[in-house]
Amino acid sequence: MQKVYVVTSQYGFEALMAGKPVMCFGQPWYAGWGLTDDRHPQAAMLAKRRQPATLIELFTAAYLRYCHYRHPVSGEPTGLAEVVDWLALQRSHTLARQGTLWAPGLSLWKTAILKPFLKTAGNRVRFAAKCPQASALIAWGTRGEARWQAQAARQEIPLWRMEDGFIRSSGLGSDLLAPLSLVLDKSGIYYDATRPSDLENLLNASNLSERQRARAQALRLLLVQSKVSKYNLGQDWHLPAGAAGKKVLLVPGQVEDDASIATGALSIRTNRDLLRTVRERNPEAFIVFKPHPDVLVGNRKGMVDVEDVARWADCQALDADIIQCIQHADELHTMTSLSGFEALLHGKRVFCYGMPFYAGWGLTHDEHSIARRSRSLSLDDLVWQTLIAYPTYIHPQRLEPMLAEEAALWLSAAPRGEMKISKKNIGRLARQYRKLLMFYKVRFG
């Protein structure tokens, strides 16, 4: 478009902001300041009342001084930048999900939690076994990888992957608690170090503006001060007296059959080997072993024998809040755990024995390297791309996109989840109830 013709439309001022010549046949508020080609019969009279002004002066007067803003969700007074962030989020969410999205082979539980993350006003989402008109095939993580790659190739459509985000819920996903955030990755998936992902590409290209950097810093401060983590589980925890005067190392356990271990761990692949290696390299340190909550409640694999924990760790933080463990530690040693990223947010030294998404950027002490990750990034870069640019956050009540900051505030105000360390107490009835609830949501909307 080379030139814009208007009577009084607001589009005329938006065209000025886009650098286009604007011809006005009426007398809109932005005419008569020397910025438009005014063709109204009384244009000369209007110009006499108005002194020449710059585009920045008009924008400041109209958008910043004349107007007042309220947040579209909370209704609280806010600024223009925050409203623009919210509107841009809605637009980008819609543009990334056009066409007919097909997510086959999922449980009722998965279809229920995925639907609000995929559905927009203008697209279609299908969960059927077949969908010949699909624009993209969506799989959960790397599960059934070969099958879905072959199916996508047959239909000549892209294969996208979804997975839990990094600010998730107040409780475990394996206990069927719906997430606040998921990621939709069109290249790979963030925990798979064997190939690029959208997150890795974002980090490689990261070039933050000052406002983006300030927003990343504010989000990190909010997460640290509110002690928000992925699952927001656990009880208050204090460092034992025996740690006094010693360097404290936190070793978080992981789910050993998790996809992040299969695709991101290299020389060390079990919690036992990790704990043993950390002790061998740090014989004088005070080591805290924190089993993964999914393992503790009996949902997943990864338990370390009591004898081995006693041999290599000084204490075991069972039902402790992971953030409190991080705050008490000097260093965190991990294979690929997300707690390493959380420790970076809290300013801790992090040692990676695998290649999680946050390794290889100059922020961690790495046992291995990936040639694709050759940049040194700031923590602001990592926070922005990982928590703001990459995931999708859906409000659990409104079921519409929300900002990362809104998700953090929501979780900071929510009751912390309870961790029950026993398979007998896993809450089978609660899980079945959630399954039934999800069935009705999918079936009847």
N, C-alpha and C positions, 0 to 999 in steps of 0.2 A: 504494500500500500504506500503510495507516494504522497497523497494529500488527503485531508479529511474535511468534509463539508458538514456543517451542523447548523441548526437553528439555535437551540439553547441546551442541547444534550450535554450531560456530564462527560460523555465520551470525548468531547472536544478537549477538555482539560487533560484527560488521560492520554490523548494523542499528543498534546504538548509535552507531557512527561516522557513520552516515547520518542520525542525528537521530531515529530511530524509537523509540517505546516498545516494550520487550521484556518478555514474560512468560515466566518460566522454571519448568518443571515438574521439572527436575533440578537438579543442583548443578555447573554449569560453573564454570570458573575465574573468570569475570567476574561471577558472582552473589555476593550477600552484601556488596557494597560500597556499597549504596545507590543503584545506577544502574538496577537491574532490579526488576520486580514478581515476587517469588519466591513460588511456590506449592508448593514441595516440603515434605513433612511436617516435615522437620528444618531448614527455612529459618532459624528463629530461632536454633538452635544454631550454624549456619554464620555467621550475622551476628555472634554474640558473639566469634568468632575473628577477624573482619575489621573493621577500622576503616573509616569512610566514606572514599571516595577519589573523585577527579575522573576524568573520562574520559581526560584527558591523562596523569594519573598511571598509570592502568591501561595505556594504550598504551605509554608510555615503559618501564614495567617489563617488559611482555610482548614487545614488538616490538624494543626497542632494547637492553635490558639482559639479558634472559633468553635471547634467541635469538642465534645466530651465523650469518653468511651467507657463502655461497660463490657466485662468479659462475656462472651456469648454463652458460656456455660454457668458460671457462678453468679453472674449479674453484678459482681463487685466492680467498683471503679478501677480502670486500668488504663494503659497507654496504647497509642496507635500500634506500636511495634508488636505488642502482645496479641492484639487482634489480628494483625497481619500474619503473625506466626500461626495462629489457629486456622485462619482461612487458607493459608498456603498448605497446611497439613491436610485439610479436607480435600483440597484440589489434587495434591500429589497422591493421596490415598486412592482417589477415584481413577486417576490416569494410569496408575500402576496395575489396575485390575479390570481392564476393559475386555469385552468379548464374553465368551462362554468358558468359565473355569471349571475344570473337571477334576474332582478329587476322589478317585475310586479306592476300594479296598480298605476303608476305614471302619472302625467300630462306631456304634451309635454315639459313644462318648466323644470320640474325636470329631465326628461330623458336627456335633452340637457346639463344640468349642471353636471349630474352624469357621463356621458359617458367618458370625459377625465380623470376623477378620477378613473375609473374602467378599461378602456381598456389598454391592453399592446400588445406588438408585438406577444405574444404567446398564448393569451387567447381569449375567445369569450364572448361577452356581449349581453344578450337578454332582451328585454323589453316586449315581447309578453305576452298574457294572460296565455299561457301554455308553459312549457319548461321541458319535461320529462327527458332530458339529463343533467339537471342543476347539477352543483357541489355545489352550495350554493345559497340560496335565500337571497336577500338584500332588506330590508325595510327601509323607511325613518323614523328615530326616533322610537317612540313607536306607531305611527299611525297604526291602524288595527292590533294591536299586536296579539290578539287571532286568528284572521284569518290566519295570516302568520305563526304563530307557528304551527297551525294545518296542514297547507299546507306543511311546511317543514318536519313535522313528517311523513306525508303520503309518501313523496318522500325520506325519510330517508337522508336528507341533512341538514347541519347547517343553522341557521338563523343568518345573520349578519345585523347590523344596521348602517346607515349613518346619519350624522347630520352636521350642520355648524361647522366650526372650530372657533378658538378664534381670529385670525387675518383674517378678512373676506373680507372687501370691503370698498369702499368710497361711502357709501350709504346703504340703507336698503334692506334686502332680500325680504321683503314684497312688495317692489317696483320693484321686478324682476331684481335686479342687481346680476350678477353671482359672486360666491365667489372665493377667492384665495385659501381658505382652506376648507376641509371637513375632518371628521374623519370616519374611517371604523372600527367599534368595533365588535369583534367576541364573546364577552362575555355578554355585556349589552349595556348601553350607559352612558356617563359621568354624565349626570344630574339626572339620576335615582338612588336615594339613597337607594332604597329598595333592591337592589341586586348589586353584584360586576360588574365592568366594566373593560375593558382592561386598562383604565387610572388608576383606583384604584389599579389594580394588579401591574402596573408599579411603582406606588408610594410606595406600600407595599414592593416591592423588590428593590427599588432604592439604588444603590451603585455606585456613580459617580467616574470616574477617575479624576485626576487633570485637564486633558485637557477638559473633559466634563464640569467640574465645571467652568473652565475659559470661555468656550464657552457660558455657560448659563449666566454668569455674563455679558459678552459682549453683548449678545442679550438683556438682561434686560436694560442695559445702553442705547442701541440703541433705544429701544421702549420708554424709559423715555425721552430721549433727543429729539426724533422726535415727541413725543406726539401721537404715533400711538395707536388706540383703535380698537375695533371690527368693528365698522361701520364708524369711522372717519367722524363724522357729527358735525355740530353745529358752532356757532359763538364764537368770543372772549367773555370772561366773567370775570367780576371783582366782588369781594366781596363787598357788600354794606357797607357803613360807619358804619351802626348800629352794625356790627359784631365786632367792635374794642374792644379788651379786653375780649372777650368771647370765649369759646370753640366752634368751628364750627363743626357741624355734618352734613354730607351729607346723605340724604335718597333717593336712586334711586328708582323710580317706576319701576314696571315690568308689562309684559303682563299677566293678571290674568288668562287667559285660556291657558297659555303656559304649555307644558309638564313638565318643570322644577318645576313649582308650584305644579302640581298634584303629582309628585313623589319625590320632594325634600323639599317642605314646610311642616311644621308640625303644630305647634300651631297657627301660623299666616299665612294667605293665601291671604290677600288682601292688597293693598297699603294703604287703609284707616286705617286698623287695625295696620299696621306697623308704620305709621306716628303717630297715637295716642299713641302707646306703647312707641315709642322713646321719645315723648314729656313728657309723664308721668314719665319716668325714668330720664329724663334730663331737669328739669323745667327751669334751668338757662341758658341752652345752646342756641346758635344761630343755628337754624335748617334750612337747605337748602333742599327743595324738588325738585327733578329732575325727571319729568315724562319721561316714556320710549318713545323714538322717534316713535316707531310703533303706540303707543297710541295717541301721539300728532297729527300725520298726518291722523288719523282716520282709520288706517288699522286694529287695534286690540283693545281688551277690556282691561280696567284698569284705566279709568279716575276717579280722585277723585274730589268731589264737591268743588267748589270754597270756599264755607263757611268752609268746613273742613280743607282745606289747610290754610286758613286765621287763623283758630283757633289753629292749631298745628305747623305750620311752620312760620318762620320769613320772608322767601322769597321763590319764586318759579323760578327756572332756566329753562325757557321754551326751547328756541332754543340754549342753551349753549352747548359748547363742554364739554363732560363728563370729559375729562382729565383735563381741566382747573378747573372744579369744584372739582375734586379730589385734585389737587395741592393746592387749597385754604382751604381744609378741614383738621381738625385734626383727625377726625374719619369718617368711613363710616359704616352705619347700613343697613343691607339688609336681605331679605329672602334668595334668591339663586342667585342674580344677578351676572353676569360676572364682573360687575364693582368692586365687592369686590376683585376679583383676580387682577384686574388692580390697585386697591388701594394698595394692597400688593407690587406690583412692584414698586410703588412710595413711599414705606416706611411708609404707613399710618396704623393706628390701625383699624382693621375690626371686626365688631360685626355681627355674623350670627344668625338669628332667624330660619333658616332652615338648611339643610345640603347640601350645594353646594359641588362640587367636591374638592374644596380647603379647606374645613372645616374638622376638626378632626385630623389635623396633627401637632397641637401645634403652628400654625402660626396665628390663629384667636381666638377671644373670642366667644365661642359657647354656645348657649342656649341648644343644644341637643348633643347627642353623638351616634356614631355607633361603635359597638364592633369590626367590621372588621378593623377599622382604629385605630390601637394601637401604631403606630410609631410616633415619633417626627421627623419631617423633616426640612431641611434647605430650605430657599427660592430658593437656587440653584437647589435642588432636584425638587421642584415644577415647576420651570421654564423649566428645561430640559425635564421632562416627559410630561408636559402639552403642551409645544410649539414646542419641537423638536422631541421627540420620538413618540408621539401619533398621531398628525394630518398628513394629506397629503396636500402639497401645489402644485398647478398647475399654471404654468405661463400662464397668460391670452392670450398671443399671440403665444407662441411656443406650448402650450398645452402639456407640459411635466413636470415631477416633478422638483421642485426647493426647496432649503433650506429655513428654517424659516427666516434666515437673509435676503435672497433675497426678500421674501414676505414683510418683514418690510421695506426694502429700497424702494421697488416698491410703497407701500402705502404712505411712507413719501414724495415721489416725486409727487404723484398724487394730483390733486385738491381736496379739501375737499368737501364732498357732502353737498348739500343744503337741509335743513329741512323746509318743508312748512307746517305750523301749521293750517291746514284747510282741511276738507274732500273735499271741492270743488276744492282745488288746488292739489289734490293727483296725478294728471298727468295721467289720464286714457289713453289718447292717447299714451303716452310714454310707458305705460305698455303693451298696445295692440301691439305696434310696436315691443317691445322686445319679446313678445310671438310669433309673426310672424317670427321674425328673428331666434328664437330658433327652430321653426318648420322646417325651411329650413335647418338649421344645422343638425338636426336629420335625415331629409328625404334625403338630398343630400350630407351629410358629410361636 
